Amino acid sequence: MTAELIRAMAEPCSRCYVRPMETFLSKILIPIAVAAVAVVLLMGLINMMRGGSPNRSQKLMQMRVLFQFVAIVITMLTVWVMGHG
């Protein structure tokens, strides 16, 4: 092997390293937030299809909007963290 190749292999690769926070946010937290929104949405649809309580439908809609807000905040935080890498 040449000295240049050995030197290149020894230097840290900034693009190869993914920070733990980026991984946690993008691979774990975002899917959990999206899944929570989907579950609440499905619960609301099932409640409406069965002719359930309108109060329950209203509470599920409010919960869905809250979860969507949280999912958007987590997504924006992830974009910000990945941009500052």
C-alpha positions in Angstrom: 0.0 0.0 0.0 1.2 3.5 -0.7 1.7 6.1 2.0 -1.1 8.2 0.6 -3.7 5.4 0.8 -2.6 4.6 4.4 -2.9 8.3 5.3 -6.3 8.6 3.7 -7.6 5.5 5.5 -6.3 6.9 8.9 -8.1 10.2 8.6 -11.5 10.3 10.1 -14.3 10.5 7.5 -16.8 13.2 8.6 -19.4 11.9 6.1 -19.1 8.3 7.4 -19.9 9.2 11.0 -23.5 9.7 11.9 -24.0 11.3 15.3 -26.1 9.4 17.8 -28.6 12.2 18.2 -29.3 12.2 14.4 -29.7 8.5 14.5 -32.1 8.6 17.5 -34.2 11.3 16.0 -34.4 10.1 12.4 -34.5 6.3 13.0 -36.5 6.1 16.2 -38.3 9.2 17.3 -39.8 10.3 13.9 -41.3 6.8 13.2 -42.8 6.7 16.7 -44.4 10.1 16.2 -45.8 9.2 12.8 -47.1 5.9 14.1 -48.8 7.7 17.0 -50.5 10.1 14.6 -51.6 7.1 12.4 -53.0 5.1 15.3 -55.0 8.0 16.6 -56.3 8.8 13.1 -57.4 5.1 12.6 -59.0 5.1 16.1 -61.0 8.2 15.0 -62.0 6.7 11.7 -63.1 3.4 13.4 -65.1 5.4 15.9 -66.9 7.3 13.2 -67.6 4.2 11.1 -69.2 2.5 14.1 -71.3 5.5 14.9 -69.5 6.1 18.2 -69.7 9.0 20.6 -69.2 12.4 19.0 -67.4 13.5 22.1 -64.9 10.7 21.7 -64.4 11.7 18.0 -63.8 15.3 19.0 -61.2 14.2 21.7 -59.5 11.9 19.2 -59.3 14.7 16.6 -57.8 17.0 19.2 -55.3 14.4 20.1 -54.4 13.8 16.5 -53.7 17.5 15.9 -51.5 17.6 19.0 -49.6 14.5 17.8 -49.2 16.0 14.4 -47.7 19.2 15.9 -45.3 17.1 18.0 -44.3 15.1 14.9 -43.6 18.3 12.9 -41.5 19.7 15.8 -39.5 16.5 16.0 -39.0 16.5 12.2 -37.9 20.1 12.2 -35.5 19.4 15.1 -34.1 16.5 13.1 -33.5 18.6 10.0 -31.8 21.3 12.2 -29.6 18.8 13.9 -28.6 17.1 10.7 -27.8 20.5 9.1 -25.4 21.4 11.9 -23.4 18.2 11.5 
